[in-house]
């Protein structure tokens, strides 16, 4: 029940947040605000399914492989159901600026390494490194840097993204991503940990800008995964020294 309450609450928070974003971007319709809020609520719910119902943890392991796969499946279903063009989401390998893309990925690695040195997590095992390199970047970037911006801006039924200023959407989705990491609901009470959401928020600002600047999700996905990997590798080595 806690998972359902949190998912519904996060959807409500997202609806309020995107309604505020709409004040700064009149291209956003109220119907798209509500659709995005529903999408984020469902994404949270399916991501936590394996933890809520152990029988659904079909992939096993110490990390939430099943939940991330369910998130990816939900994204694919939404893309197909709403006939969202892949370019509107950023599902292309083509980069508008190869040099910027390379520099950005290197920047994410430096960012992850710096956070690793700051927090010095315990040395990670092979499963942790593989999971952090792949699943969060794939599932979370597809939702927060791909699907939600496209839906907010009404790029459905094959329509292209509208031209113009994307910063309201970038900031709004970054706040939503930060809140998703910082909010929790257990045993009838909400908890908020600002530090848990601060760094995802900052990374999301960069990832959101790069998604629109490069025209692709490739850099946000690679950057997210490699930053996570660098965090655990560099941080783990620092913790051992």
Secondary structure, DSSP 8 states (H G I E B T S, - for coil): -HHHHHHHHHHHHHHHHHHHHHTT-TT--HHHHHHHHHHHHHHHHHHTHHHHSGGG-TT-SSS-HHHHHHHHHHHHHHHHHTT--HHHHT-----S-HHHHHHHHHHHHHHHHHHHHHH------HHHHHHHHHHHHHHHHIIIIIIHHHHHTT--TT-----S--HHHHHHHHHHHHHHHHEEEETTEEEE-HHHHHHHHHHHHHHHHHHHHHSSSHHHHHHHHHHHHHHHHHHHHHHH-
